[in-house]
Amino acid sequence: MVLSASLHAQSKQVKTENIQPTTARTGADLFREFCAVCHGVDAKGNGPAADALKTRPSDLTQISRRNGSKFPTVRMHRFVSGEDAVAAHGSRDMPTWGNAFKSISADAASAEMRVNVLVEYLQKIQK
Ligand code: HEC
């Protein structure tokens, strides 16, 4: 199954890699594996692919700060899984991880669990 996250920009192109089944389980592992390429290992938005995107990846350590010191758990869950993405309105730069994880997980519940673990991790790294 191929993750539909091809990164095109006017001048630069980032190689798209197939998403592989993974044994990574902790939020930190999942983050490094799937998110750091854009958001950076430190989650501040400076991953190696960031320059090739139309939209700058968000600084994920500042989510609470941008939301009145409260981490918007439900909204972040929806954002990461892509439930909020409206296909008819074109593509966003951020991949929809709900579907990507379903393609590599044994069942919908374990795909859901990856999103949960990641959102918990994000909550932990708030500055
Ligand atoms: C292909 C690059 C890319 C990858 C990989 C990526 N993101 Fe993103 N992400 C973005 C971009 C760009 C944005 C900015 C908003 C947009 O595109 O709509 C963003 C925004 C976000 C936001 C919203 C922050 C806010 O304040 O609203 C969250 C949360 C997030 N990403 C989490 C993740 C997680 C978790 C992963 C790994 C599972 C991940 N991202 C992987 C590019 C990426």
Boltz pocket constraint, residues with backbone or C-beta under 6 A from the ligand:
constraints:
  - pocket:
      binder: B
      contacts: [[A, 5], [A, 7], [A, 30], [A, 31], [A, 34], [A, 35], [A, 36], [A, 37], [A, 38], [A, 39], [A, 49], [A, 53], [A, 55], [A, 56], [A, 57], [A, 58], [A, 59], [A, 60], [A, 63], [A, 66], [A, 76], [A, 79], [A, 80], [A, 92], [A, 93], [A, 94], [A, 95], [A, 97], [A, 118], [A, 122]]
      max_distance: 6.0
